[in-house]
Amino acid sequence: MKKSLLKAILPPAGWKILISLVFLFALLGINRLFNYSARLSSNDDLYQKYFNDNYKVFAVNIPDDLNFSGESVPIHDFEVRERIDREFLVNTYWQSSTLLLAKRANRWFPVITPILKRNGIPEDFKYLAVIESGFLHGVSSRGAAGYWQFIPSTAQAYGLRVDDKIDERYHVEKSTEAACRFFKECHKQLNNWTLVAAAYNMGLSGIQKQLIRQQVGSYYDLLLNEETARYIFRVLAMKEILSNPRQYGFIFRKKDLYPPIPVTKLEIDSSISSLPAFAEKLGLNYKLLKYFNPWIRTDDLILNAGEKFTLSIPAESVKDYQLLMRIADAEMQPSGIPFSDSDSLR
């Protein structure tokens, strides 16, 4: 019954035509599949060729005349050279981190550098602040905090107030002054700025102990813990890259860098019960007031009898970034980050 129905619907000649058409479409499909695979293979080959021709990662040239605070680095020593090479590679190719450090440094170097100079501390010490905090307010596992990452006991020993209400480790000027006092004290004992910088990481007694135990006189000859062993090399790499950014592939236009922000100093000799309300009276908001005075750790500022504090109050121009850039251009702030003009980008 079914066979008779099929014969009635499709005569023998029709079956041959149907089978031929099915076979033809199958061949066309297989051919198309092969062509598609061939195109994929061709695209892969072209991609690989383009990749090989254009994607390159270069080793970093290490300057032969590196120094920290005028003290030469023995770059001819293979072990020293390989350690500095590590830090140059890490900071050159961790681009997002180094870009942000350069942007922030352009704002804060003009604040820090004059304080170092006034205290007779070599300018290279500003790079310690870069690697210590990145100009952020992180707190380490040991409780170190602020621009210079003081632990509470050391901060208090060098004249900073640290409690629940006031924490001057977050006061950029006062904490830099405290760091200078530490540097000068260490230099009297060590008579070497490189060792002073290492002592900032490890502690003065720790460095002195290792110098005596290992019977050497140079940081570069000491066997130290991993953190202190890398410390000076991290500083050296950051100094070189931020001083000569273009040589390491970093191109900054002036507008790419965070500009210094002009502030006025307002002396406070009586308590402020509400900083948000006080900020509103100044034409600011609480967020901005705390940004420029992060050393105040509460929502008020309660003074004891005879106490005085100085607040940093940003200029009205802080609300207009383009105006800030024009002010920065006019003032030509020193000790910033080298940048490229439009012509030199070619």
C-alpha positions as CSV (number, residue, x, y, z in Angstrom):
1,M,0.0,0.0,0.0
2,K,2.8,2.4,1.0
3,K,5.0,1.4,-1.9
4,S,2.2,1.9,-4.4
5,L,1.5,5.3,-2.9
6,L,5.2,6.4,-3.3
7,K,5.2,5.2,-6.9
8,A,2.1,7.2,-7.5
9,I,3.5,10.3,-6.0
10,L,7.1,10.0,-7.4
11,P,7.7,8.0,-10.6
12,P,11.1,6.2,-11.1
13,A,12.6,9.1,-13.1
14,G,11.8,11.4,-10.2
15,W,13.6,9.3,-7.7
16,K,16.8,9.5,-9.7
17,I,16.5,13.3,-9.9
18,L,15.9,13.5,-6.1
19,I,18.9,11.3,-5.3
20,S,21.1,13.3,-7.6
21,L,20.0,16.6,-6.0
22,V,20.6,15.3,-2.5
23,F,24.1,14.1,-3.6
24,L,24.8,17.5,-5.2
25,F,23.8,19.5,-2.1
26,A,25.9,17.2,0.0
27,L,28.9,17.8,-2.2
28,L,28.3,21.6,-2.1
29,G,28.0,21.5,1.7
30,I,31.3,19.5,2.1
31,N,33.0,21.9,-0.3
32,R,31.8,25.0,1.6
33,L,32.9,23.4,4.8
34,F,36.4,22.8,3.5
35,N,36.6,26.4,2.1
36,Y,35.5,27.8,5.5
37,S,38.1,25.7,7.3
38,A,40.7,26.9,4.7
39,R,39.7,30.5,5.4
40,L,40.0,30.0,9.1
41,S,43.4,28.5,8.7
42,S,44.4,31.3,6.4
43,N,43.2,33.9,8.9
44,D,45.1,32.1,11.7
45,D,48.2,32.2,9.6
46,L,47.8,35.9,8.8
47,Y,47.1,36.7,12.5
48,Q,50.2,34.8,13.6
49,K,52.3,36.6,11.0
50,Y,51.0,40.0,12.1
51,F,51.5,39.0,15.8
52,N,55.1,37.9,15.0
53,D,55.8,41.0,13.1
54,N,54.3,43.6,15.5
55,Y,54.2,42.2,19.0
56,K,57.5,42.5,20.8
57,V,58.5,42.7,24.4
58,F,61.9,44.3,25.0
59,A,64.4,43.8,27.8
60,V,65.0,47.1,29.6
61,N,68.3,48.9,29.3
62,I,70.0,49.5,32.7
63,P,71.9,52.8,33.0
64,D,75.6,52.4,33.9
65,D,75.6,55.4,36.1
66,L,72.9,54.8,38.6
67,N,73.2,56.5,41.9
68,F,71.1,57.1,45.0
69,S,71.6,60.5,46.6
70,G,75.0,60.8,44.8
71,E,76.2,57.4,46.0
72,S,77.1,55.1,43.1
73,V,75.4,51.8,42.6
74,P,78.0,49.0,41.8
75,I,76.2,48.0,38.6
76,H,79.2,46.0,37.5
77,D,78.4,43.4,40.2
78,F,76.4,40.7,38.5
79,E,74.2,40.1,41.5
80,V,73.4,43.8,41.9
81,R,72.7,44.2,38.2
82,E,70.2,41.3,38.2
83,R,68.4,42.7,41.3
84,I,68.1,46.1,39.7
85,D,67.0,44.5,36.4
86,R,64.1,42.8,38.2
87,E,62.8,46.1,39.6
88,F,63.2,47.9,36.3
89,L,61.2,45.1,34.5
90,V,58.5,45.0,37.2
91,N,57.9,48.8,37.2
92,T,58.3,49.2,33.4
93,Y,55.8,46.5,32.5
94,W,53.3,47.0,35.3
95,Q,52.2,50.0,33.4
96,S,48.9,50.8,35.1
97,S,50.6,51.0,38.5
98,T,53.5,53.1,37.3
99,L,51.2,55.4,35.3
100,L,49.2,56.1,38.5
101,L,52.3,56.7,40.6
102,A,53.6,59.2,38.1
103,K,50.2,61.0,38.0
104,R,50.0,61.3,41.8
105,A,53.7,62.1,42.2
106,N,53.2,65.2,40.0
107,R,50.8,66.5,42.7
108,W,52.7,65.6,45.8
109,F,56.4,66.0,44.9
110,P,56.0,69.8,44.9
111,V,54.9,69.5,48.6
112,I,57.5,67.0,49.7
113,T,60.6,68.2,47.9
114,P,60.9,71.7,49.6
115,I,60.6,70.0,53.0
116,L,63.4,67.6,52.2
117,K,65.6,70.4,50.9
118,R,64.9,72.6,54.0
119,N,66.0,69.7,56.2
120,G,69.2,69.0,54.2
121,I,67.9,65.6,53.0
122,P,68.7,64.6,49.4
123,E,65.9,64.9,47.0
124,D,66.1,61.2,46.0
125,F,64.3,60.4,49.3
126,K,61.0,61.6,47.8
127,Y,61.0,58.3,45.9
128,L,60.7,56.5,49.3
129,A,57.3,58.0,49.7
130,V,56.3,56.7,46.2
131,I,57.1,53.1,47.0
132,E,56.0,53.3,50.7
133,S,52.4,54.5,50.1
134,G,52.0,55.5,46.4
135,F,50.5,58.6,48.0
136,L,47.5,56.6,49.1
137,H,46.3,56.0,52.7
138,G,46.6,52.3,52.9
139,V,47.4,50.5,56.2
140,S,49.9,47.7,56.3
141,S,49.6,44.4,58.2
142,R,51.9,45.9,60.9
143,G,49.7,49.0,61.3
144,A,52.0,51.3,59.3
145,A,50.0,54.2,57.7
146,G,50.1,57.5,56.0
147,Y,52.3,58.9,53.3
148,W,55.5,57.6,54.8
149,Q,54.0,54.4,56.4
150,F,55.0,55.0,60.0
151,I,54.0,52.5,62.6
152,P,52.3,54.2,65.5
153,S,55.2,53.9,68.0
154,T,57.8,55.3,65.5
155,A,55.5,58.1,64.5
156,Q,55.0,59.2,68.1
157,A,58.8,58.9,68.7
158,Y,59.4,61.4,66.0
159,G,56.8,63.9,67.1
160,L,53.5,62.9,65.5
161,R,50.2,62.7,67.3
162,V,48.5,59.3,66.7
163,D,45.2,58.6,68.5
164,D,41.6,57.9,67.6
165,K,40.9,61.6,66.8
166,I,44.1,62.9,65.3
167,D,46.6,60.8,63.2
168,E,49.3,63.0,61.9
169,R,50.8,60.2,59.8
170,Y,48.2,61.3,57.3
171,H,49.4,64.9,57.4
172,V,51.7,65.2,54.4
173,E,53.8,68.1,55.7
174,K,54.1,66.9,59.3
175,S,54.8,63.3,58.4
176,T,57.5,64.4,55.9
177,E,59.1,66.5,58.7
178,A,59.1,63.5,60.9
179,A,60.6,61.3,58.2
180,C,63.4,64.0,57.8
181,R,64.1,63.7,61.6
182,F,64.5,60.0,61.2
183,F,66.8,60.3,58.1
184,K,69.0,62.9,59.9
185,E,69.3,60.7,63.0
186,C,70.2,57.7,61.0
187,H,72.8,59.5,58.9
188,K,74.6,60.6,62.0
189,Q,75.0,56.9,62.8
190,L,75.6,55.4,59.4
191,N,77.1,58.3,57.4
192,N,75.7,56.8,54.2
193,W,72.4,57.8,52.5
194,T,71.8,54.4,50.9
195,L,72.0,52.7,54.3
196,V,69.7,55.4,55.8
197,A,67.1,54.5,53.2
198,A,67.5,50.8,53.9
199,A,67.2,51.6,57.6
200,Y,63.9,53.3,57.0
201,N,62.6,50.0,55.9
202,M,64.4,47.7,58.3
203,G,65.1,50.0,61.3
204,L,68.3,51.6,62.3
205,S,69.3,48.9,64.8
206,G,68.4,46.1,62.3
207,I,70.8,47.6,59.7
208,Q,73.5,48.2,62.2
209,K,73.3,44.7,63.5
210,Q,73.6,43.2,60.0
211,L,76.6,45.4,59.1
212,I,78.4,44.2,62.2
213,R,77.4,40.5,61.8
214,Q,78.3,40.3,58.1
215,Q,81.4,42.5,58.5
216,V,80.7,44.7,55.5
217,G,80.1,48.5,55.1
218,S,77.8,48.7,52.0
219,Y,74.1,48.0,51.5
220,Y,75.0,46.2,48.3
221,D,77.1,43.7,50.1
222,L,74.5,42.8,52.7
223,L,72.4,39.6,52.8
224,L,69.0,40.9,53.9
225,N,65.4,39.8,54.1
226,E,63.5,39.9,50.8
227,E,61.7,43.2,51.5
228,T,64.8,45.2,52.5
229,A,66.9,43.5,49.9
230,R,64.6,44.8,47.2
231,Y,63.9,48.2,48.8
232,I,66.8,50.3,47.4
233,F,66.4,48.7,44.0
234,R,62.7,49.6,43.9
235,V,63.6,53.2,44.8
236,L,66.3,53.3,42.1
237,A,63.9,51.9,39.4
238,M,61.2,54.4,40.4
239,K,63.6,57.3,40.4
240,E,65.0,56.4,36.9
241,I,61.6,55.7,35.3
242,L,59.8,58.8,36.8
243,S,62.8,61.0,35.9
244,N,63.1,59.7,32.3
245,P,59.6,58.2,31.6
246,R,59.9,58.4,27.8
247,Q,62.9,56.1,27.8
248,Y,60.8,53.4,29.3
249,G,57.7,53.9,27.1
250,F,55.7,56.2,29.3
251,I,54.4,59.2,27.5
252,F,52.7,61.9,29.6
253,R,51.1,65.1,28.3
254,K,50.8,67.8,31.0
255,K,47.0,67.3,31.1
256,D,47.5,63.6,31.9
257,L,49.2,64.3,35.2
258,Y,47.3,65.3,38.3
259,P,48.0,69.0,39.0
260,P,49.0,70.4,42.3
261,I,46.0,72.0,44.0
262,P,46.5,75.4,45.6
263,V,45.4,75.6,49.2
264,T,45.1,78.2,51.9
265,K,46.0,77.6,55.5
266,L,43.3,78.3,58.1
267,E,44.4,78.3,61.7
268,I,41.8,76.8,64.1
269,D,42.0,77.7,67.8
270,S,38.6,76.5,68.9
271,S,36.7,73.2,68.6
272,I,34.6,72.3,65.5
273,S,31.6,70.2,66.6
274,S,30.6,69.2,63.0
275,L,33.0,69.1,60.2
276,P,30.3,68.6,57.5
277,A,28.6,71.8,58.7
278,F,31.9,73.6,58.9
279,A,32.7,72.5,55.3
280,E,29.4,73.8,54.1
281,K,30.2,77.2,55.6
282,L,33.4,77.2,53.6
283,G,31.6,76.4,50.4
284,L,33.1,72.9,50.3
285,N,31.7,69.5,51.1
286,Y,32.8,67.1,53.8
287,K,34.6,64.8,51.3
288,L,36.8,67.6,50.0
289,L,37.6,68.9,53.5
290,K,38.7,65.4,54.6
291,Y,40.7,64.8,51.3
292,F,42.9,67.8,52.2
293,N,42.9,67.1,56.0
294,P,42.9,63.3,56.3
295,W,44.7,63.5,59.6
296,I,41.4,64.3,61.2
297,R,39.9,60.9,61.9
298,T,36.5,61.8,63.2
299,D,33.6,64.1,62.2
300,D,34.6,66.8,64.6
301,L,37.8,68.6,65.7
302,I,37.8,69.0,69.5
303,L,40.7,71.1,70.9
304,N,42.1,71.1,74.3
305,A,42.9,74.4,76.1
306,G,45.7,76.2,74.2
307,E,45.7,73.8,71.2
308,K,45.8,75.1,67.6
309,F,45.6,73.3,64.3
310,T,46.0,74.4,60.8
311,L,43.6,73.2,58.1
312,S,44.3,73.1,54.4
313,I,41.5,74.6,52.5
314,P,41.4,74.1,48.7
315,A,40.9,77.0,46.4
316,E,37.5,77.4,44.7
317,S,39.2,76.3,41.5
318,V,39.3,72.7,42.8
319,K,35.8,72.3,41.3
320,D,37.1,73.2,37.8
321,Y,39.7,70.8,36.5
322,Q,40.5,72.9,33.5
323,L,41.1,75.9,35.7
324,L,43.4,73.8,37.9
325,M,45.4,72.9,34.8
326,R,45.8,76.6,33.9
327,I,46.9,77.5,37.4
328,A,49.4,74.7,37.3
329,D,50.7,76.0,34.0
330,A,51.0,79.5,35.3
331,E,52.8,78.5,38.5
332,M,55.2,76.1,36.8
333,Q,55.3,73.9,39.9
334,P,58.8,72.4,40.4
335,S,59.8,68.8,40.9
336,G,57.0,67.4,38.9
337,I,57.1,64.6,36.3
338,P,58.6,65.2,32.8
339,F,55.9,65.4,30.2
340,S,55.8,65.6,26.4
341,D,54.3,68.4,24.3
342,S,52.2,67.5,21.3
343,D,55.1,68.0,18.8
344,S,57.3,65.5,20.6
345,L,54.7,62.7,20.5
346,R,55.4,62.2,16.8
